[in-house]
Amino acid sequence: MDNKVQDLMGVSIDKIREMVDVSTVIGDPMTLADGTTLIPVSRVSYGFATGGSDLPTKGTQELFGGGGGAGINIIPIAFLVVSNGNVRVLPLVASPDTFNQVVNMVPDVVNKIGDLFSKDKEQK
């Protein structure tokens, strides 16, 4: 039974590795028309569980029952803003605990990014 449960765990871990990589935490850079680069940053958490049992039989055939599962939670938390040789962190939320907090912060983020463009135009 130990090897079968380990096989189930191995498959779960391999699937998580396929889904989550560095580009999930630090996203692909986006360059805006004025040359400002935005790099998304996310918090990634995941969990998994597996289990199994050998079932007794009257015959010589082995019966094994098992299962596994995994879950992933990806929450955008900030942008790295690269503009005119300066790097700033633009947080989306102070404490990214729920999806609702992120959704509620979207208008503020749009306004902050708009302010960045306005300041860049004023400086030029």
N, C-alpha and C positions, 0 to 999 in steps of 0.2 A: 504494500500500500504506500510506503514512504516514497518510492520512485514515482508512482502515479500522481500523488499530491504535488511532488516537486515539479513534475512535468506541467501540471496545471498552473502552478505559480510561475514557472518559466514562461509559459505562453502569455500570461497576464502581463508580466513585466516587459516582455518583448513588444507587446501591443502598445503599452504606455510609452516605451522608448520611441516607437514609430510615430506616435501622435505628438509628443512633446519634445522639442529640441530648443536650442538656443534662440532661434528666430521666433519662438513662441513668447519668450520672456522679453527679449530685446527685438522688436519688430524691424521690418525693412524700412530704411530711411525714405522719406518722401521729400522731394525738393520742390519748393514753391517757385512761382514765377520771379520773385525778387531775390532768389538765391538762398532764402532761409530753408534750413533742413529741419524737419520734424522726425524724431525717432520715437515710436511708441514703446512704452515699458509696461509690462503686465505682471501681475502676481499669479503664479500657477501653483495649485495644490492638487494633490491626487491621493487616492487611496485604493487599495485592492484587498480582496479576501478570496481565499480558496479553501476548500475542504473536501474530504472524501471519506469513504468507509468501505471496508471489505464486508460483504454480506455472506453470512453462512449459507451453505448449500448442502444438499444430501449427496450430490454428485461430485465429480472431480473438477468440474468447471469453476473457475474463479469468477466471482461477480464483484464488480467495483462500481460504486456510485459516487459521483463527485461533481463539483461545479466550481465556478469561479466568476468573479466580476470585478469591475473597476469603474472608478468615476474620476472625472477631471473637472476642476473649477478654474476658469481663466478670467481674471478681472483686470481690465485696464486701470492703471493707477497714475500714470504720468506721461508727459512727453519731454524728451530732451530737445531743446530748441537751440540750434546752432545758427548764429547770425552774426555776420561781420567779425568773425574770429572769436566770438564769445559763446559760451555754452551755459544755458540756464535750464533748470528743472521746472517744468510747469505741472504741478500736481493736479490731478483731477479731483481727488477727495483726500481729506485729512486721514481718514481711517476707512479703507475700502472693505467694509464688512458685508454689504449687500448690493445686489444689482440695482435696487431702487436708488441708492445713493449715487451710483454712477450715472444713471439716467437723469437724475435731478441736477447733476453738475454739468451736463452737456451744454446748456445755454451759456453758462459762465465761461466754459472753455472756449466756446466760439467767440465770445466777447473779448477774452484775453488775447486770442490769436489775432482778432481784428485790431486790437490796440497795438499789437506788435507791428502790424503793417503800417498803421497810422504814424507811430513813432519813427519807423524807418523812413517814411516819406518826408516827415518834418525834418529829420536830420540831414537829408539829401538836399 
